[in-house]
Structures are given as structure tokens and as C-alpha cells.
Amino acid sequence: MRIALLSYRTKTHSGGQGVYVRHLSWGLAELGHEVTVFSGQPYPEQLDPRVRLEKVPSLDLYREDDPFRTPHPREFRDWIDGLEYAQMITAAFPEPLTFSLRIRRLFGPRAADFDIVHDNQSLGYGLLSLVRRGVPLVTTIHHPISKDRRLDIAAAPLRKQITTRRWYRFVRMQARVARRLPSILGVSSISAADTAHDFGIDPDRMTVIPLGVDTDLFAPRGARIPGRVVAVASADKPLKGVPHLLDAIAKLRTEHEHVTLHLVSPVERSTVARLRELGIEHAVTIHSGISDEQLAELMASAEVMAVPSLYEGFSLPTVEAMSCGTPVVASRAGALPEVVGDAGVLVEPGDVEALVEQIGALFDSPERRAHYSRAGRERAVERFSWVSVARATVEAYEREIARVERLSDTEVETDADR
């Protein structure tokens, strides 16, 4: 099967959609399919050699070394670039829309080159032209960004709420597009249900296919460092609950002086300021842009993995930690209970005291740590594999291709009747 896998940005590290694209494309190639990844910046790193990368360059207005930059006039190539810059300077986030418009243009002469197009949550208006032309298309929605929108607006100071609302205007587009797409993949039953509710989608059009993990790379590696806690957040946003974890670490250190936190995440200035306020900056190490190998080594070295998120559509880092045999303390929020099952400890989201109590209980009991280490590893190995994820995804592709063919046959019969 010839597969076009679309991703408007494909950041490789710290969980999230970039990891999904890289590992799913590997799994599809492993099954013998031809995969081309179409990506905007940042481009994916370490794709399997069998996977082809086709770059879909944007103005790259949010690059890490120069965010919200002003491009040189010579950088503007067409009206889509102009639209992208105009939306950025008016506080909107344009990438899902402008990426889809570039894809619409690219696929004008090339739609026949692929048997299926798989969109990774861009949900831009440009995709609708592919559907109208009868191109088989599925999209993965990891979770509805309406969840992020509500939490970020609630957490924003009054003076920033208008610009925060403006930033998230693309969510309205995503909901409109999703309602018109025939086949949608969710990564957990809770994220699929939330997507159907928030975006107004018929649940029968959604198929749940969980994410996978490389259980050979993410595996136990021997001795762990006493008192080490690891946490992974793809963004320093209220949704990820990082402030609650920092408060918990500060309280834990009053009774467990050896406790340290390794936080794998980009961090905002507010988080750095909070570390200073709590007096724990010397006990917290921030990691950004580390490789999978480094992440696996870090997770396997910790005594506890903390997942304080207020919502998760799946949480791949949680599964990776379980695969490393690292005991997990996670919020009872979103898909986390579904992912963790009885192989980890669940606490109420935002409850700092519960985080302190449960992380402390694991530090105090080697037997409890050993139990959750075994249970987590067993659950990860038994339930999550990228090849099985790819196989289930191909089945979804086949159903969509068959649906489009039936529709085409019906149209031919109707024309003959006329």
C-alpha cells in the first residue's frame, strides 16, 4: 500500500505527535508498505531508512531559536505564506490551516500516487478538497485541542485572555473539518469520546487504536538512583500539571531530602520563577530535545515516574515508563486510568497532597516499587506494540479505501441510470 502520512509539525522528542509519526511510519514500513511522510517544520528526525520524507516548508515562525520572528520579504513565496504571517501577527496559530492548504496544492497533480492519505491532526480546511475528489483519507485525533483551550484560557491573566482565545481559533476549524471527514482514529476510548462530544462527531465514525512503545529500547536497565523522580511534558502548559508536581517535590523534600526531579520538557519563564520561589532549583534538572535512547535511560534510572496532567488523550511517556519498569504515579484524568490500569497508582488531578503521599509511599516501600515495576512492564509488553498499532491502522485504511470504492461504484451506476 502507498501511504501518505501528513503532519504539520513533527517535533521528535518529549512524546506527542512527532513520536507517533516516526514510530507508526516504522511499523507500516515493517509490514511492507511504502510510506511517505509530508511534514512542516520542525521536520522529523531519525525516520526509518525505508520511509521517505517530503518537506512541506512553511515560514517556520515558531522555531525554537527565534519564535514569532519577522521573515525577510524575500522569504514570502505565495499567498499562503502571506496568510501564515498575517495570522501570526494577529495572535492566531496558522500552521494547521496553512499546512493543509499547501497539501491541497501538492496533491492536485499527485493524489493518484497514493492509495491512502493519513492526516495527523492538522484538520485544516485544505483536506476537504481531497475528500471531495474521492481521495481515501483518515485522520488521527490524539485529543480535542478544545481541552487545552479551556484550561489555558482559565489559567491566563485577564489581560492575556483575548490573545489566548485568538490563538486557539484554529480549534473551531478543526471541529468543522472533523465533522466532514469520514474516518477518524482515536488513541483511547476516552479521547475518542471527548472528541466526539467536543467536535460534534458521530461516535460510530471513530475507531480506537492505542499508541505503541518500543519495548526493547524502553526496558529496565538495572540499578535505579534513590529519590529520583522523572516527568515528561510535551509543553509547559496548564494541561500538563507541572506546577502541581513542583509543589509536590518541594513538600516531599521536607521529609526526603534526597528527592530530585528530572523534568523532560520545554519550560516557560513562569516555571523557572516557580522553582526559585520554592527553593528547589538545585533539585530539579530540565531536559529538552533528548534522544529516545537518553529518555529511555533516564526513565529506567528513576524510582518513580510522575504524570500530573489534568488531561491526556493517551500519554505515550506513561507507557514508555511502564515499559522501563518504572513505577507510575498518575492523575486520574483523561485516558490515564485506561492506559495505566491497575499497573500504577492513580491520584486526583491537581491534588498536590495526594502526589506527595503516593510518591512518598513508593520511596518508603521497596516491595511496593517492585510490585508496580513488574506490573507496569508486563502491561506495556502485553498491550502496546508499534507493529500491532500499524496493523490495526492498515485495517482502518482498508475500510476507508473500500468505502470510497463503493461510493465511486454507486456514482457510476447512477450516471448509467441517467
C-alpha positions as CSV (number, residue, x, y, z in Angstrom):
1,M,0.0,0.0,0.0
2,R,1.2,3.5,-0.8
3,I,0.7,5.7,2.2
4,A,1.0,9.5,2.6
5,L,1.3,10.4,6.3
6,L,0.7,14.1,6.9
7,S,2.0,16.1,10.0
8,Y,2.0,19.9,10.1
9,R,4.9,19.8,12.5
10,T,6.8,16.8,13.7
11,K,8.9,17.5,16.7
12,T,10.7,14.3,17.5
13,H,11.2,14.3,21.3
14,S,9.2,14.5,24.5
15,G,6.2,12.5,23.5
16,G,3.5,13.8,21.3
17,Q,2.7,13.7,17.6
18,G,6.2,13.6,16.3
19,V,6.9,10.3,18.2
20,Y,3.6,8.9,16.7
21,V,4.6,9.8,13.1
22,R,8.1,8.3,13.5
23,H,7.1,5.0,15.1
24,L,3.9,4.5,13.1
25,S,5.8,5.0,9.8
26,W,8.4,2.5,11.0
27,G,5.6,0.0,11.9
28,L,4.0,0.5,8.5
29,A,7.3,0.0,6.7
30,E,7.9,-3.1,8.8
31,L,4.7,-4.5,7.4
32,G,6.0,-3.9,3.8
33,H,4.1,-0.7,3.0
34,E,5.5,2.3,1.1
35,V,5.3,5.3,3.4
36,T,6.0,9.0,2.6
37,V,5.9,11.5,5.4
38,F,4.8,15.0,4.5
39,S,5.9,17.4,7.2
40,G,6.3,21.0,8.0
41,Q,9.0,22.4,10.3
42,P,10.3,21.1,12.6
43,Y,11.0,18.1,10.4
44,P,11.1,14.6,11.8
45,E,14.5,13.2,12.7
46,Q,15.6,9.5,12.6
47,L,12.9,8.3,10.3
48,D,13.4,4.7,9.3
49,P,15.5,4.5,6.1
50,R,12.6,2.8,4.3
51,V,10.4,5.9,5.0
52,R,10.6,8.8,2.6
53,L,10.4,12.4,3.9
54,E,8.9,15.1,1.7
55,K,9.3,18.5,3.3
56,V,6.4,21.0,3.2
57,P,8.2,24.2,4.2
58,S,6.4,26.9,6.0
59,L,7.8,30.3,7.1
60,D,8.8,28.4,10.3
61,L,7.5,31.3,12.5
62,Y,7.8,29.4,15.8
63,R,11.3,28.0,15.5
64,E,12.8,27.4,19.0
65,D,15.7,29.8,18.5
66,D,13.6,32.6,17.1
67,P,9.9,32.3,17.9
68,F,7.4,34.8,16.5
69,R,10.0,36.0,14.1
70,T,9.6,38.5,11.3
71,P,10.6,36.9,8.0
72,H,12.6,38.8,5.3
73,P,10.4,39.9,2.4
74,R,12.3,37.5,0.1
75,E,11.1,34.6,2.2
76,F,7.5,35.1,1.1
77,R,6.8,32.7,-1.8
78,D,3.0,33.0,-2.3
79,W,-0.3,34.0,-0.7
80,I,-0.3,31.1,1.7
81,D,2.9,32.5,3.3
82,G,1.2,35.9,3.5
83,L,-1.8,34.3,5.2
84,E,0.5,32.5,7.7
85,Y,2.3,35.7,8.7
86,A,-0.9,37.7,8.9
87,Q,-2.4,35.2,11.2
88,M,0.7,35.1,13.4
89,I,0.9,38.8,13.9
90,T,-2.8,38.9,14.9
91,A,-2.1,36.3,17.6
92,A,-3.7,33.3,15.8
93,F,-1.9,30.0,15.2
94,P,-2.0,29.4,11.5
95,E,0.0,26.2,10.9
96,P,-2.8,23.6,10.8
97,L,-4.6,25.7,8.2
98,T,-1.7,26.8,6.0
99,F,-0.2,23.3,6.1
100,S,-3.5,21.8,4.8
101,L,-3.6,24.5,2.0
102,R,-0.1,23.5,0.9
103,I,-1.1,19.8,0.9
104,R,-4.1,20.7,-1.2
105,R,-1.8,22.3,-3.7
106,L,0.7,19.4,-3.6
107,F,-1.9,16.7,-4.0
108,G,-3.5,18.4,-7.0
109,P,-1.4,16.5,-9.5
110,R,-0.3,13.8,-7.1
111,A,-3.3,12.3,-5.4
112,A,-3.1,9.2,-7.6
113,D,0.4,8.5,-6.3
114,F,-1.1,7.2,-3.0
115,D,-3.7,4.6,-2.0
116,I,-4.5,6.4,1.3
117,V,-3.8,9.8,2.9
118,H,-3.4,9.8,6.7
119,D,-3.6,13.2,8.5
120,N,-2.0,13.5,11.9
121,Q,-4.4,16.0,13.5
122,S,-3.9,19.0,11.2
123,L,-7.6,19.0,10.4
124,G,-7.2,22.0,8.1
125,Y,-9.7,23.2,5.5
126,G,-7.4,22.1,2.7
127,L,-8.1,18.5,3.5
128,L,-11.8,18.8,2.4
129,S,-10.7,19.2,-1.2
130,L,-9.2,15.7,-1.0
131,V,-12.4,14.3,0.4
132,R,-14.5,16.0,-2.3
133,R,-12.2,14.5,-5.0
134,G,-12.7,11.0,-3.6
135,V,-9.2,10.6,-2.1
136,P,-9.3,7.9,0.7
137,L,-8.4,9.8,3.9
138,V,-8.3,9.0,7.6
139,T,-7.2,11.3,10.4
140,T,-5.9,10.7,13.9
141,I,-7.1,13.0,16.6
142,H,-5.0,12.4,19.7
143,H,-7.3,14.5,21.8
144,P,-9.5,17.5,21.1
145,I,-7.5,20.7,21.5
146,S,-10.7,22.2,22.9
147,K,-9.4,20.7,26.2
148,D,-6.2,22.7,26.1
149,R,-8.1,25.8,25.0
150,R,-10.4,25.7,28.1
151,L,-7.6,25.2,30.6
152,D,-5.3,27.8,29.0
153,I,-8.0,30.5,28.9
154,A,-8.9,29.7,32.5
155,A,-5.3,30.0,33.6
156,A,-4.5,33.1,31.6
157,P,-4.4,36.6,33.3
158,L,-7.4,38.7,32.3
159,R,-5.1,40.9,30.1
160,K,-4.0,37.8,28.1
161,Q,-7.3,36.0,27.7
162,I,-8.2,37.8,24.4
163,T,-5.0,36.8,22.8
164,T,-5.3,33.2,24.2
165,R,-8.7,32.9,22.6
166,R,-7.4,34.3,19.4
167,W,-4.5,31.7,19.4
168,Y,-7.0,28.9,19.7
169,R,-9.3,30.0,16.9
170,F,-8.0,27.1,14.8
171,V,-9.9,24.7,17.1
172,R,-13.2,25.9,15.5
173,M,-11.8,25.0,12.1
174,Q,-10.6,21.6,13.3
175,A,-14.1,20.8,14.7
176,R,-15.8,21.8,11.4
177,V,-13.4,19.8,9.3
178,A,-13.6,16.7,11.6
179,R,-17.4,16.7,11.2
180,R,-17.0,16.3,7.5
181,L,-14.3,13.6,7.5
182,P,-15.5,10.0,7.0
183,S,-12.9,8.1,9.1
184,I,-11.3,9.3,12.4
185,L,-8.9,7.4,14.6
186,G,-8.7,8.0,18.3
187,V,-5.8,6.8,20.6
188,S,-8.0,5.9,23.6
189,S,-11.7,5.4,24.2
190,I,-11.8,8.5,26.5
191,S,-10.1,10.7,23.9
192,A,-12.4,9.4,21.2
193,A,-15.5,10.1,23.3
194,D,-14.2,13.6,24.2
195,T,-13.5,14.3,20.5
196,A,-17.0,13.1,19.5
197,H,-18.5,15.3,22.2
198,D,-16.5,18.4,21.7
199,F,-16.4,18.3,17.9
200,G,-19.9,17.1,17.4
201,I,-18.9,13.8,15.6
202,D,-20.9,10.7,15.3
203,P,-19.0,8.2,17.6
204,D,-19.7,5.4,15.0
205,R,-17.2,7.1,12.7
206,M,-14.4,6.8,15.2
207,T,-12.0,3.8,15.6
208,V,-9.8,3.5,18.7
209,I,-6.2,2.4,18.0
210,P,-3.9,2.9,21.0
211,L,-0.3,4.1,20.7
212,G,2.7,1.7,21.0
213,V,6.1,1.5,22.6
214,D,9.5,0.1,21.7
215,T,9.7,-2.4,24.5
216,D,13.3,-3.3,23.6
217,L,14.5,0.3,23.9
218,F,12.3,1.2,26.8
219,A,13.2,-1.6,29.2
220,P,14.6,-2.0,32.7
221,R,18.3,-1.3,32.9
222,G,19.4,-2.3,36.4
223,A,20.1,-0.1,39.4
224,R,18.0,3.0,40.0
225,I,19.0,6.3,41.6
226,P,17.4,6.7,45.0
227,G,15.0,9.5,45.2
228,R,14.9,10.2,41.5
229,V,11.5,11.2,40.0
230,V,11.1,11.7,36.3
231,A,8.3,13.5,34.4
232,V,7.7,14.3,30.8
233,A,5.6,17.1,29.4
234,S,5.4,17.9,25.7
235,A,4.6,21.5,26.6
236,D,4.8,23.7,29.7
237,K,1.0,24.3,29.7
238,P,-1.6,24.1,32.5
239,L,-2.9,20.9,30.9
240,K,0.3,19.1,31.9
241,G,0.0,19.9,35.6
242,V,3.7,20.8,36.0
243,P,3.1,23.4,38.8
244,H,1.3,20.8,40.9
245,L,4.3,18.4,40.6
246,L,6.8,21.2,41.5
247,D,4.8,21.9,44.7
248,A,4.7,18.2,45.5
249,I,8.5,17.9,45.0
250,A,9.1,20.8,47.4
251,K,6.9,19.2,50.1
252,L,8.5,15.8,49.6
253,R,11.9,17.2,50.2
254,T,11.0,18.3,53.7
255,E,10.9,14.6,54.6
256,H,13.0,13.1,51.9
257,E,16.0,15.4,51.3
258,H,17.4,13.2,48.6
259,V,14.4,13.6,46.3
260,T,15.3,15.1,42.8
261,L,13.2,15.7,39.8
262,H,14.2,15.3,36.2
263,L,11.7,17.2,34.0
264,V,11.8,16.5,30.3
265,S,10.0,19.5,28.8
266,P,10.4,22.9,27.3
267,V,9.8,25.3,30.2
268,E,8.3,28.8,30.4
269,R,9.7,31.6,32.5
270,S,6.9,31.2,35.0
271,T,8.1,27.6,35.7
272,V,11.7,28.8,36.2
273,A,10.4,31.5,38.6
274,R,8.3,28.9,40.5
275,L,11.4,26.8,41.0
276,R,13.1,29.7,42.6
277,E,10.1,30.6,44.7
278,L,10.0,27.0,46.1
279,G,13.8,27.0,46.6
280,I,14.2,23.7,44.7
281,E,16.0,24.9,41.5
282,H,19.1,22.9,42.7
283,A,17.0,19.7,42.9
284,V,15.3,19.9,39.5
285,T,17.1,19.2,36.2
286,I,15.4,20.3,33.0
287,H,16.0,18.3,29.8
288,S,14.9,19.4,26.3
289,G,15.4,17.7,23.0
290,I,17.0,14.5,24.3
291,S,17.1,11.4,22.1
292,D,14.9,8.3,22.6
293,E,18.0,6.4,23.9
294,Q,18.6,9.2,26.5
295,L,15.0,9.3,27.5
296,A,14.8,5.5,28.0
297,E,18.0,5.6,30.1
298,L,16.6,8.5,32.2
299,M,13.3,6.8,32.8
300,A,14.9,3.5,33.7
301,S,17.2,5.2,36.2
302,A,14.2,6.7,38.2
303,E,12.4,5.2,41.1
304,V,9.1,7.0,40.2
305,M,7.5,8.4,37.1
306,A,5.1,11.2,37.9
307,V,2.3,12.1,35.4
308,P,0.4,15.1,37.0
309,S,-1.6,16.0,33.8
310,L,-5.0,17.4,34.1
311,Y,-5.9,15.7,30.9
312,E,-4.2,13.2,28.5
313,G,-5.7,11.8,25.3
314,F,-3.3,8.8,25.7
315,S,0.2,9.7,27.2
316,L,2.9,7.8,25.4
317,P,5.6,8.7,28.0
318,T,3.5,6.9,30.6
319,V,3.6,3.7,28.6
320,E,7.3,4.2,28.0
321,A,7.9,4.5,31.7
322,M,5.8,1.4,32.4
323,S,7.9,-0.5,29.8
324,C,11.0,0.6,31.7
325,G,9.6,-1.0,34.8
326,T,9.4,2.5,36.5
327,P,6.5,2.7,39.0
328,V,4.0,5.3,37.8
329,V,2.0,7.8,39.9
330,A,-0.5,9.4,37.5
331,S,-3.6,11.6,37.6
332,R,-7.0,10.0,37.4
333,A,-7.7,12.2,34.3
334,G,-8.5,11.7,30.6
335,A,-7.1,8.4,29.3
336,L,-4.6,7.8,32.1
337,P,-6.7,5.3,34.0
338,E,-7.3,3.4,30.8
339,V,-3.6,3.4,30.0
340,V,-2.3,2.6,33.5
341,G,-5.0,0.2,34.6
342,D,-4.0,-1.4,37.9
343,A,-0.3,-1.3,37.0
344,G,0.3,2.1,38.6
345,V,-1.0,4.5,41.3
346,L,-3.8,7.0,40.4
347,V,-4.5,10.3,42.2
348,E,-7.0,13.0,41.7
349,P,-5.8,15.6,39.2
350,G,-4.4,18.8,40.8
351,D,-4.2,17.1,44.3
352,V,-0.7,18.0,45.5
353,E,-1.1,16.3,48.8
354,A,-2.0,13.0,47.1
355,L,1.0,13.3,44.9
356,V,3.2,13.8,47.9
357,E,1.6,10.9,49.8
358,Q,1.8,8.3,46.9
359,I,5.3,9.2,45.7
360,G,6.5,9.2,49.3
361,A,4.8,5.8,49.9
362,L,6.8,4.3,46.9
363,F,10.0,5.8,48.2
364,D,9.3,4.2,51.6
365,S,8.5,0.7,50.3
366,P,10.9,-1.3,48.1
367,E,8.2,-4.0,47.9
368,R,5.6,-1.6,46.6
369,R,8.0,-0.3,44.0
370,A,8.9,-3.8,42.9
371,H,5.2,-4.7,42.5
372,Y,4.4,-1.7,40.3
373,S,7.6,-2.2,38.3
374,R,6.7,-5.7,37.4
375,A,3.0,-4.9,36.7
376,G,3.9,-1.9,34.5
377,R,6.4,-3.8,32.4
378,E,4.0,-6.7,31.9
379,R,1.2,-4.4,30.9
380,A,3.3,-2.5,28.4
381,V,4.7,-5.7,26.8
382,E,1.3,-7.4,26.6
383,R,-0.8,-4.4,25.3
384,F,1.3,-2.0,23.4
385,S,3.4,-2.7,20.2
386,W,4.0,-0.4,17.2
387,V,3.7,-3.3,14.8
388,S,0.3,-4.2,16.2
389,V,-0.7,-0.5,16.1
390,A,0.4,-0.3,12.4
391,R,-1.5,-3.5,11.6
392,A,-4.7,-2.1,13.1
393,T,-4.2,1.2,11.3
394,V,-3.8,-0.6,8.0
395,E,-7.2,-2.3,8.7
396,A,-8.7,1.2,9.1
397,Y,-7.1,2.2,5.8
398,E,-8.6,-0.8,4.0
399,R,-12.1,0.1,5.3
400,E,-11.8,3.7,4.1
401,I,-10.5,2.6,0.7
402,A,-13.4,0.1,0.4
403,R,-15.9,2.8,1.4
404,V,-14.6,5.2,-1.3
405,E,-14.7,2.5,-3.9
406,R,-18.3,1.6,-3.0
407,L,-19.2,5.3,-3.3
408,S,-17.5,5.6,-6.6
409,D,-19.3,2.5,-7.9
410,T,-22.6,3.9,-6.8
411,E,-21.9,7.2,-8.7
412,V,-21.1,5.2,-11.8
413,E,-24.3,3.2,-11.6
414,T,-26.3,6.4,-11.0
415,D,-24.7,8.0,-14.1
416,A,-25.6,4.9,-16.2
417,D,-29.2,5.1,-15.0
418,R,-29.4,8.7,-16.1
